[in-house]
Amino acid sequence: YPDETNTIQDTALFSGGDKVVSAKNFKGGTLTAMFGGSNIDLTTSDILQTTAVIDLFYLFGGSKIRVPRDWKVDFQVTKLFGDISDKRKIIENTNSEKQLIIKGLILFGGAEITN
């Protein structure tokens, strides 16, 4: 279902789901996954300020996060027996200053960032 708020709050405990965020001024949020995971689609969102921050905590879980092609993504994640993979198709020479910071902790889990 589409979520038109400016933040995302998603918790997946022994479950999962799909979430589409269509925020006109996305500011970030929190993602938590324990023995589950979610698909988060931000491709129809926009960042009006220069940065948005997503805090995540994954324990034996994870997510797939889709972002717009012109967003820059900065990873500040601590990983223990887990990983976060960047599978975006990077656009060269973009003038966009929009940046998504993903920070948090991954324990025995993972995330995949695509566009």
N, CA, C and O atoms as a GROMACS GRO file, in nm:
protein
  460
    1TYR      N    1   0.083  -0.118   0.000
    1TYR     CA    2   0.000   0.000   0.000
    1TYR      C    3   0.087   0.124   0.000
    1TYR      O    4   0.194   0.122   0.061
    2PRO      N    5   0.047   0.233  -0.066
    2PRO     CA    6   0.130   0.353  -0.068
    2PRO      C    7   0.125   0.428   0.064
    2PRO      O    8   0.020   0.438   0.127
    3ASP      N    9   0.239   0.480   0.105
    3ASP     CA   10   0.251   0.557   0.228
    3ASP      C   11   0.298   0.697   0.189
    3ASP      O   12   0.407   0.712   0.133
    4GLU      N   13   0.217   0.799   0.216
    4GLU     CA   14   0.248   0.934   0.172
    4GLU      C   15   0.301   1.022   0.283
    4GLU      O   16   0.306   1.144   0.267
    5THR      N   17   0.342   0.965   0.397
    5THR     CA   18   0.403   1.046   0.501
    5THR      C   19   0.547   1.074   0.463
    5THR      O   20   0.598   1.018   0.366
    6ASN      N   21   0.613   1.160   0.538
    6ASN     CA   22   0.750   1.198   0.506
    6ASN      C   23   0.854   1.108   0.570
    6ASN      O   24   0.974   1.128   0.549
    7THR      N   25   0.811   1.010   0.646
    7THR     CA   26   0.905   0.916   0.709
    7THR      C   27   0.855   0.774   0.688
    7THR      O   28   0.742   0.750   0.647
    8ILE      N   29   0.944   0.680   0.717
    8ILE     CA   30   0.906   0.539   0.711
    8ILE      C   31   0.937   0.474   0.845
    8ILE      O   32   1.043   0.497   0.904
    9GLN      N   33   0.844   0.395   0.892
    9GLN     CA   34   0.862   0.313   1.011
    9GLN      C   35   0.817   0.173   0.971
    9GLN      O   36   0.699   0.151   0.945
   10ASP      N   37   0.910   0.079   0.967
   10ASP     CA   38   0.873  -0.056   0.926
   10ASP      C   39   0.940  -0.157   1.018
   10ASP      O   40   1.061  -0.151   1.041
   11THR      N   41   0.860  -0.249   1.071
   11THR     CA   42   0.910  -0.355   1.157
   11THR      C   43   0.861  -0.488   1.102
   11THR      O   44   0.741  -0.508   1.079
   12ALA      N   45   0.956  -0.580   1.080
   12ALA     CA   46   0.922  -0.714   1.031
   12ALA      C   47   0.975  -0.815   1.131
   12ALA      O   48   1.096  -0.839   1.138
   13LEU      N   49   0.886  -0.876   1.209
   13LEU     CA   50   0.922  -0.978   1.306
   13LEU      C   51   0.863  -1.110   1.261
   13LEU      O   52   0.741  -1.127   1.261
   14PHE      N   53   0.948  -1.204   1.222
   14PHE     CA   54   0.905  -1.334   1.172
   14PHE      C   55   0.806  -1.319   1.056
   14PHE      O   56   0.721  -1.405   1.036
   15SER      N   57   0.817  -1.211   0.981
   15SER     CA   58   0.725  -1.186   0.871
   15SER      C   59   0.791  -1.092   0.771
   15SER      O   60   0.911  -1.065   0.779
   16GLY      N   61   0.712  -1.042   0.680
   16GLY     CA   62   0.764  -0.949   0.581
   16GLY      C   63   0.652  -0.882   0.507
   16GLY      O   64   0.534  -0.907   0.534
   17GLY      N   65   0.688  -0.797   0.415
   17GLY     CA   66   0.585  -0.729   0.338
   17GLY      C   67   0.647  -0.631   0.242
   17GLY      O   68   0.769  -0.619   0.232
   18ASP      N   69   0.560  -0.562   0.170
   18ASP     CA   70   0.601  -0.463   0.072
   18ASP      C   71   0.547  -0.328   0.116
   18ASP      O   72   0.434  -0.317   0.162
   19LYS      N   73   0.630  -0.223   0.100
   19LYS     CA   74   0.584  -0.089   0.135
   19LYS      C   75   0.634   0.008   0.028
   19LYS      O   76   0.752   0.008  -0.007
   20VAL      N   77   0.542   0.090  -0.022
   20VAL     CA   78   0.574   0.195  -0.119
   20VAL      C   79   0.560   0.328  -0.048
   20VAL      O   80   0.455   0.358   0.009
   21VAL      N   81   0.666   0.409  -0.052
   21VAL     CA   82   0.664   0.541   0.013
   21VAL      C   83   0.668   0.646  -0.097
   21VAL      O   84   0.762   0.651  -0.176
   22SER      N   85   0.565   0.730  -0.102
   22SER     CA   86   0.556   0.835  -0.203
   22SER      C   87   0.562   0.972  -0.136
   22SER      O   88   0.474   1.055  -0.156
   23ALA      N   89   0.665   0.994  -0.057
   23ALA     CA   90   0.679   1.120   0.017
   23ALA      C   91   0.733   1.229  -0.073
   23ALA      O   92   0.826   1.207  -0.150
   24LYS      N   93   0.674   1.347  -0.063
   24LYS     CA   94   0.723   1.461  -0.141
   24LYS      C   95   0.843   1.526  -0.074
   24LYS      O   96   0.919   1.598  -0.139
   25ASN      N   97   0.860   1.502   0.058
   25ASN     CA   98   0.973   1.556   0.133
   25ASN      C   99   1.023   1.447   0.228
   25ASN      O  100   1.012   1.460   0.350
   26PHE      N  101   1.080   1.340   0.171
   26PHE     CA  102   1.124   1.226   0.251
   26PHE      C  103   1.235   1.267   0.346
   26PHE      O  104   1.333   1.330   0.305
   27LYS      N  105   1.218   1.231   0.475
   27LYS     CA  106   1.316   1.270   0.577
   27LYS      C  107   1.390   1.151   0.635
   27LYS      O  108   1.491   1.169   0.703
   28GLY      N  109   1.342   1.029   0.610
   28GLY     CA  110   1.408   0.910   0.662
   28GLY      C  111   1.314   0.828   0.748
   28GLY      O  112   1.193   0.830   0.729
   29GLY      N  113   1.373   0.754   0.844
   29GLY     CA  114   1.291   0.672   0.933
   29GLY      C  115   1.370   0.558   0.990
   29GLY      O  116   1.493   0.563   0.997
   30THR      N  117   1.298   0.454   1.032
   30THR     CA  118   1.362   0.336   1.092
   30THR      C  119   1.310   0.209   1.028
   30THR      O  120   1.192   0.197   0.996
   31LEU      N  121   1.402   0.114   1.009
   31LEU     CA  122   1.368  -0.018   0.957
   31LEU      C  123   1.422  -0.121   1.056
   31LEU      O  124   1.539  -0.117   1.093
   32THR      N  125   1.336  -0.213   1.098
   32THR     CA  126   1.375  -0.319   1.190
   32THR      C  127   1.328  -0.451   1.132
   32THR      O  128   1.213  -0.464   1.090
   33ALA      N  129   1.419  -0.549   1.130
   33ALA     CA  130   1.382  -0.682   1.080
   33ALA      C  131   1.449  -0.786   1.170
   33ALA      O  132   1.571  -0.787   1.186
   34MET      N  133   1.368  -0.872   1.227
   34MET     CA  134   1.417  -0.984   1.307
   34MET      C  135   1.351  -1.110   1.256
   34MET      O  136   1.230  -1.128   1.272
   35PHE      N  137   1.430  -1.198   1.195
   35PHE     CA  138   1.380  -1.321   1.136
   35PHE      C  139   1.273  -1.293   1.031
   35PHE      O  140   1.180  -1.372   1.015
   36GLY      N  141   1.286  -1.182   0.961
   36GLY     CA  142   1.191  -1.144   0.856
   36GLY      C  143   1.253  -1.038   0.769
   36GLY      O  144   1.372  -1.009   0.779
   37GLY      N  145   1.171  -0.979   0.683
   37GLY     CA  146   1.223  -0.875   0.596
   37GLY      C  147   1.114  -0.805   0.519
   37GLY      O  148   1.000  -0.850   0.516
   38SER      N  149   1.152  -0.694   0.456
   38SER     CA  150   1.055  -0.614   0.381
   38SER      C  151   1.116  -0.564   0.251
   38SER      O  152   1.238  -0.555   0.236
   39ASN      N  153   1.029  -0.533   0.158
   39ASN     CA  154   1.066  -0.465   0.035
   39ASN      C  155   1.018  -0.321   0.048
   39ASN      O  156   0.898  -0.296   0.060
   40ILE      N  157   1.112  -0.226   0.044
   40ILE     CA  158   1.080  -0.085   0.061
   40ILE      C  159   1.106  -0.015  -0.072
   40ILE      O  160   1.218  -0.019  -0.123
   41ASP      N  161   1.004   0.050  -0.127
   41ASP     CA  162   1.015   0.120  -0.255
   41ASP      C  163   1.005   0.270  -0.232
   41ASP      O  164   0.898   0.322  -0.199
   42LEU      N  165   1.117   0.340  -0.250
   42LEU     CA  166   1.122   0.485  -0.235
   42LEU      C  167   1.132   0.556  -0.370
   42LEU      O  168   1.155   0.677  -0.374
   43THR      N  169   1.116   0.484  -0.480
   43THR     CA  170   1.144   0.540  -0.613
   43THR      C  171   1.052   0.656  -0.652
   43THR      O  172   1.087   0.733  -0.741
   44THR      N  173   0.938   0.669  -0.588
   44THR     CA  174   0.848   0.781  -0.618
   44THR      C  175   0.858   0.891  -0.513
   44THR      O  176   0.776   0.984  -0.513
   45SER      N  177   0.956   0.883  -0.425
   45SER     CA  178   0.976   0.985  -0.321
   45SER      C  179   1.076   1.089  -0.368
   45SER      O  180   1.147   1.070  -0.467
   46ASP      N  181   1.078   1.201  -0.295
   46ASP     CA  182   1.172   1.308  -0.324
   46ASP      C  183   1.227   1.361  -0.192
   46ASP      O  184   1.160   1.357  -0.089
   47ILE      N  185   1.350   1.412  -0.197
   47ILE     CA  186   1.413   1.474  -0.081
   47ILE      C  187   1.425   1.622  -0.112
   47ILE      O  188   1.491   1.660  -0.209
   48LEU      N  189   1.361   1.708  -0.030
   48LEU     CA  190   1.369   1.852  -0.053
   48LEU      C  191   1.491   1.913   0.017
   48LEU      O  192   1.555   2.003  -0.038
   49GLN      N  193   1.523   1.864   0.136
   49GLN     CA  194   1.646   1.907   0.202
   49GLN      C  195   1.761   1.828   0.140
   49GLN      O  196   1.738   1.749   0.048
   50THR      N  197   1.882   1.846   0.186
   50THR     CA  198   1.993   1.777   0.120
   50THR      C  199   2.010   1.632   0.163
   50THR      O  200   2.061   1.552   0.085
   51THR      N  201   1.968   1.595   0.285
   51THR     CA  202   1.986   1.457   0.330
   51THR      C  203   1.863   1.402   0.400
   51THR      O  204   1.783   1.476   0.458
   52ALA      N  205   1.851   1.271   0.394
   52ALA     CA  206   1.752   1.195   0.469
   52ALA      C  207   1.828   1.080   0.532
   52ALA      O  208   1.926   1.031   0.475
   53VAL      N  209   1.784   1.035   0.651
   53VAL     CA  210   1.856   0.931   0.725
   53VAL      C  211   1.762   0.816   0.759
   53VAL      O  212   1.654   0.837   0.815
   54ILE      N  213   1.804   0.695   0.723
   54ILE     CA  214   1.732   0.574   0.764
   54ILE      C  215   1.820   0.500   0.864
   54ILE      O  216   1.934   0.466   0.834
   55ASP      N  217   1.765   0.475   0.983
   55ASP     CA  218   1.832   0.394   1.084
   55ASP      C  219   1.777   0.253   1.071
   55ASP      O  220   1.656   0.233   1.066
   56LEU      N  221   1.867   0.154   1.066
   56LEU     CA  222   1.818   0.017   1.056
   56LEU      C  223   1.882  -0.074   1.161
   56LEU      O  224   1.994  -0.051   1.208
   57PHE      N  225   1.807  -0.176   1.196
   57PHE     CA  226   1.856  -0.283   1.282
   57PHE      C  227   1.802  -0.413   1.226
   57PHE      O  228   1.681  -0.434   1.222
   58TYR      N  229   1.893  -0.502   1.182
   58TYR     CA  230   1.855  -0.631   1.127
   58TYR      C  231   1.922  -0.741   1.206
   58TYR      O  232   2.044  -0.741   1.223
   59LEU      N  233   1.842  -0.834   1.256
   59LEU     CA  234   1.891  -0.952   1.326
   59LEU      C  235   1.830  -1.074   1.259
   59LEU      O  236   1.710  -1.099   1.272
   60PHE      N  237   1.911  -1.150   1.185
   60PHE     CA  238   1.862  -1.265   1.107
   60PHE      C  239   1.750  -1.222   1.014
   60PHE      O  240   1.655  -1.298   0.991
   61GLY      N  241   1.760  -1.101   0.959
   61GLY     CA  242   1.658  -1.050   0.868
   61GLY      C  243   1.719  -0.945   0.778
   61GLY      O  244   1.840  -0.925   0.778
   62GLY      N  245   1.634  -0.878   0.702
   62GLY     CA  246   1.685  -0.775   0.614
   62GLY      C  247   1.578  -0.714   0.528
   62GLY      O  248   1.459  -0.730   0.552
   63SER      N  249   1.624  -0.643   0.424
   63SER     CA  250   1.529  -0.579   0.335
   63SER      C  251   1.594  -0.549   0.200
   63SER      O  252   1.716  -0.554   0.184
   64LYS      N  253   1.507  -0.519   0.107
   64LYS     CA  254   1.550  -0.468  -0.024
   64LYS      C  255   1.493  -0.327  -0.032
   64LYS      O  256   1.372  -0.306  -0.015
   65ILE      N  257   1.580  -0.230  -0.057
   65ILE     CA  258   1.540  -0.090  -0.060
   65ILE      C  259   1.566  -0.035  -0.200
   65ILE      O  260   1.679  -0.038  -0.248
   66ARG      N  261   1.461   0.015  -0.264
   66ARG     CA  262   1.474   0.077  -0.397
   66ARG      C  263   1.470   0.227  -0.380
   66ARG      O  264   1.381   0.281  -0.314
   67VAL      N  265   1.567   0.296  -0.441
   67VAL     CA  266   1.576   0.441  -0.430
   67VAL      C  267   1.573   0.504  -0.570
   67VAL      O  268   1.601   0.436  -0.668
   68PRO      N  269   1.539   0.634  -0.580
   68PRO     CA  270   1.545   0.701  -0.709
   68PRO      C  271   1.686   0.703  -0.766
   68PRO      O  272   1.784   0.700  -0.690
   69ARG      N  273   1.697   0.708  -0.896
   69ARG     CA  274   1.827   0.702  -0.963
   69ARG      C  275   1.919   0.820  -0.931
   69ARG      O  276   2.041   0.805  -0.937
   70ASP      N  277   1.863   0.935  -0.898
   70ASP     CA  278   1.947   1.052  -0.877
   70ASP      C  279   1.990   1.071  -0.730
   70ASP      O  280   2.058   1.169  -0.698
   71TRP      N  281   1.951   0.980  -0.641
   71TRP     CA  282   1.993   0.991  -0.502
   71TRP      C  283   2.131   0.932  -0.483
   71TRP      O  284   2.164   0.828  -0.539
   72LYS      N  285   2.211   1.000  -0.404
   72LYS     CA  286   2.339   0.945  -0.360
   72LYS      C  287   2.311   0.870  -0.230
   72LYS      O  288   2.229   0.915  -0.150
   73VAL      N  289   2.379   0.758  -0.208
   73VAL     CA  290   2.357   0.678  -0.088
   73VAL      C  291   2.489   0.663  -0.014
   73VAL      O  292   2.590   0.624  -0.072
   74ASP      N  293   2.487   0.695   0.115
   74ASP     CA  294   2.604   0.684   0.201
   74ASP      C  295   2.575   0.576   0.305
   74ASP      O  296   2.477   0.584   0.378
   75PHE      N  297   2.662   0.475   0.311
   75PHE     CA  298   2.643   0.364   0.404
   75PHE      C  299   2.728   0.385   0.528
   75PHE      O  300   2.850   0.399   0.519
   76GLN      N  301   2.664   0.386   0.644
   76GLN     CA  302   2.731   0.397   0.773
   76GLN      C  303   2.679   0.285   0.862
   76GLN      O  304   2.622   0.309   0.968
   77VAL      N  305   2.700   0.161   0.815
   77VAL     CA  306   2.641   0.044   0.878
   77VAL      C  307   2.750  -0.045   0.937
   77VAL      O  308   2.851  -0.071   0.873
   78THR      N  309   2.727  -0.090   1.060
   78THR     CA  310   2.814  -0.189   1.123
   78THR      C  311   2.757  -0.327   1.092
   78THR      O  312   2.638  -0.352   1.112
   79LYS      N  313   2.843  -0.417   1.041
   79LYS     CA  314   2.797  -0.549   0.999
   79LYS      C  315   2.873  -0.657   1.074
   79LYS      O  316   2.996  -0.654   1.082
   80LEU      N  317   2.800  -0.752   1.130
   80LEU     CA  318   2.858  -0.869   1.195
   80LEU      C  319   2.790  -0.992   1.137
   80LEU      O  320   2.673  -1.017   1.166
   81PHE      N  321   2.862  -1.068   1.056
   81PHE     CA  322   2.806  -1.182   0.985
   81PHE      C  323   2.685  -1.141   0.901
   81PHE      O  324   2.587  -1.215   0.892
   82GLY      N  325   2.694  -1.024   0.840
   82GLY     CA  326   2.589  -0.974   0.753
   82GLY      C  327   2.650  -0.881   0.651
   82GLY      O  328   2.771  -0.858   0.651
   83ASP      N  329   2.567  -0.827   0.563
   83ASP     CA  330   2.620  -0.738   0.460
   83ASP      C  331   2.509  -0.648   0.408
   83ASP      O  332   2.390  -0.675   0.426
   84ILE      N  333   2.551  -0.540   0.343
   84ILE     CA  334   2.461  -0.453   0.271
   84ILE      C  335   2.522  -0.434   0.132
   84ILE      O  336   2.636  -0.389   0.121
   85SER      N  337   2.448  -0.470   0.029
   85SER     CA  338   2.504  -0.464  -0.106
   85SER      C  339   2.439  -0.352  -0.185
   85SER      O  340   2.317  -0.331  -0.181
   86ASP      N  341   2.523  -0.281  -0.258
   86ASP     CA  342   2.479  -0.169  -0.340
   86ASP      C  343   2.471  -0.217  -0.485
   86ASP      O  344   2.574  -0.235  -0.550
   87LYS      N  345   2.351  -0.238  -0.535
   87LYS     CA  346   2.331  -0.288  -0.671
   87LYS      C  347   2.266  -0.183  -0.760
   87LYS      O  348   2.198  -0.215  -0.857
   88ARG      N  349   2.286  -0.055  -0.724
   88ARG     CA  350   2.228   0.053  -0.804
   88ARG      C  351   2.303   0.072  -0.934
   88ARG      O  352   2.422   0.040  -0.944
   89LYS      N  353   2.234   0.122  -1.033
   89LYS     CA  354   2.296   0.166  -1.157
   89LYS      C  355   2.326   0.315  -1.136
   89LYS      O  356   2.235   0.397  -1.130
   90ILE      N  357   2.453   0.346  -1.125
   90ILE     CA  358   2.495   0.481  -1.090
   90ILE      C  359   2.486   0.572  -1.211
   90ILE      O  360   2.530   0.537  -1.321
   91ILE      N  361   2.429   0.690  -1.192
   91ILE     CA  362   2.422   0.792  -1.296
   91ILE      C  363   2.543   0.883  -1.279
   91ILE      O  364   2.560   0.945  -1.174
   92GLU      N  365   2.624   0.890  -1.381
   92GLU     CA  366   2.741   0.978  -1.377
   92GLU      C  367   2.698   1.121  -1.408
   92GLU      O  368   2.600   1.144  -1.479
   93ASN      N  369   2.773   1.215  -1.354
   93ASN     CA  370   2.753   1.358  -1.381
   93ASN      C  371   2.615   1.409  -1.342
   93ASN      O  372   2.562   1.498  -1.407
   94THR      N  373   2.557   1.353  -1.237
   94THR     CA  374   2.430   1.406  -1.190
   94THR      C  375   2.456   1.528  -1.103
   94THR      O  376   2.551   1.530  -1.025
   95ASN      N  377   2.373   1.629  -1.116
   95ASN     CA  378   2.387   1.751  -1.037
   95ASN      C  379   2.305   1.744  -0.909
   95ASN      O  380   2.298   1.842  -0.835
   96SER      N  381   2.244   1.632  -0.882
   96SER     CA  382   2.159   1.617  -0.766
   96SER      C  383   2.242   1.618  -0.637
   96SER      O  384   2.347   1.555  -0.628
   97GLU      N  385   2.192   1.690  -0.539
   97GLU     CA  386   2.255   1.695  -0.407
   97GLU      C  387   2.178   1.608  -0.307
   97GLU      O  388   2.209   1.610  -0.188
   98LYS      N  389   2.080   1.534  -0.353
   98LYS     CA  390   1.996   1.453  -0.265
   98LYS      C  391   2.074   1.332  -0.217
   98LYS      O  392   2.127   1.254  -0.297
   99GLN      N  393   2.082   1.316  -0.085
   99GLN     CA  394   2.161   1.208  -0.028
   99GLN      C  395   2.080   1.133   0.077
   99GLN      O  396   2.017   1.194   0.164
  100LEU      N  397   2.083   1.001   0.066
  100LEU     CA  398   2.023   0.914   0.166
  100LEU      C  399   2.136   0.851   0.247
  100LEU      O  400   2.225   0.787   0.191
  101ILE      N  401   2.132   0.870   0.378
  101ILE     CA  402   2.230   0.808   0.467
  101ILE      C  403   2.162   0.688   0.531
  101ILE      O  404   2.057   0.701   0.594
  102ILE      N  405   2.224   0.571   0.515
  102ILE     CA  406   2.173   0.450   0.578
  102ILE      C  407   2.272   0.411   0.686
  102ILE      O  408   2.388   0.384   0.658
  103LYS      N  409   2.224   0.410   0.810
  103LYS     CA  410   2.313   0.376   0.921
  103LYS      C  411   2.244   0.278   1.013
  103LYS      O  412   2.121   0.267   1.014
  104GLY      N  413   2.325   0.206   1.090
  104GLY     CA  414   2.266   0.111   1.184
  104GLY      C  415   2.352  -0.011   1.201
  104GLY      O  416   2.474  -0.007   1.185
  105LEU      N  417   2.286  -0.124   1.236
  105LEU     CA  418   2.353  -0.248   1.272
  105LEU      C  419   2.287  -0.366   1.202
  105LEU      O  420   2.165  -0.380   1.203
  106ILE      N  421   2.370  -0.450   1.141
  106ILE     CA  422   2.323  -0.573   1.077
  106ILE      C  423   2.394  -0.690   1.143
  106ILE      O  424   2.516  -0.700   1.138
  107LEU      N  425   2.317  -0.779   1.206
  107LEU     CA  426   2.369  -0.901   1.268
  107LEU      C  427   2.308  -1.022   1.200
  107LEU      O  428   2.187  -1.043   1.209
  108PHE      N  429   2.388  -1.101   1.132
  108PHE     CA  430   2.340  -1.221   1.063
  108PHE      C  431   2.225  -1.191   0.968
  108PHE      O  432   2.132  -1.271   0.956
  109GLY      N  433   2.231  -1.079   0.900
  109GLY     CA  434   2.124  -1.041   0.808
  109GLY      C  435   2.182  -0.968   0.689
  109GLY      O  436   2.302  -0.975   0.663
  110GLY      N  437   2.096  -0.898   0.617
  110GLY     CA  438   2.147  -0.828   0.501
  110GLY      C  439   2.046  -0.732   0.442
  110GLY      O  440   1.927  -0.734   0.474
  111ALA      N  441   2.099  -0.648   0.354
  111ALA     CA  442   2.014  -0.553   0.281
  111ALA      C  443   2.070  -0.540   0.140
  111ALA      O  444   2.189  -0.562   0.114
  112GLU      N  445   1.981  -0.503   0.050
  112GLU     CA  446   2.019  -0.479  -0.089
  112GLU      C  447   1.958  -0.347  -0.131
  112GLU      O  448   1.838  -0.324  -0.114
  113ILE      N  449   2.043  -0.259  -0.188
  113ILE     CA  450   1.998  -0.129  -0.234
  113ILE      C  451   1.998  -0.131  -0.387
  113ILE      O  452   2.100  -0.160  -0.449
  114THR      N  453   1.885  -0.099  -0.447
  114THR     CA  454   1.873  -0.095  -0.593
  114THR      C  455   1.801   0.034  -0.634
  114THR      O  456   1.755   0.111  -0.549
  115ASN      N  457   1.794   0.056  -0.765
  115ASN     CA  458   1.714   0.167  -0.814
  115ASN      C  459   1.634   0.124  -0.935
  115ASN      O  460   1.560   0.203  -0.992
   0.00000   0.00000   0.00000
